[in-house]
Amino acid sequence: MTFLANKKALIVGVASDRSISWGIAQAMRREGAEVLLTYQNERLRERVESLAAELGGPAPLELDLGEEDQIASVMESIRQRWGGLDIAVHGAAFAPKNELSGNYLDAVTREGFRIAHDVSSYSFTALAKACRPLMQNRQGALLTLSYLGAERAMENYNVMGLAKASLEASVRYLAQSLGPEGIRVNAISAGPIRTLAASGISGFKSILDHYENRAALKRNVTIEEVGNVGAFLCSDLASGVTAEITHVDAGYNAMGI
């Protein structure tokens, strides 16, 4: 018996077959969940439709988490299709590229700060608000994606580090809010992976090299490894786990000099 059998999962943030969200989608489908993907805009539609076909699931839906009407439309589609929702995975993150290089104070602007926090942090809360009615009496699970830059100052990560710190705090507050309803909220803090989002960070290749040299396992992680942990955290096997930030980074976060 696969451990996500009969679960219905919404996965937001798949942009390519290198996306961490795609690794999670594959793991969840393998474990028996029915998976619905979304695409942010028409530019990504064909690519995500191709990936959804690989999963054998429903056609993906357009969802920009900055648009409340689109969020409502997707939730109504889920209600009509499934009647409820067991899992929601949030993989949305963005900051203006010109703010992801150099000295933080030199690069940051009020508008860039606002955009990074809205897209990378508040959007998870917006998703949780919308999913809440569909998760009633289903022991639902919400999952988001973070990075060690939320805990430590990382070169070139800049305003995204602040946004991810806000996201991690929201995991704890959402877990507190939704816990009495049996809904769990967790995050994965993944090691660096070559994704479309990562390509916007200056000097990303040197980050990969540094992790490989310093991590306990002396290597970087894959989207498949992150996907396996994501599937576990959203399953009934992790029924006692909520408000946690789980590191999947080959042990890098625990290493000292």
Disulfide bonds with the S-S distance in Angstrom:
none
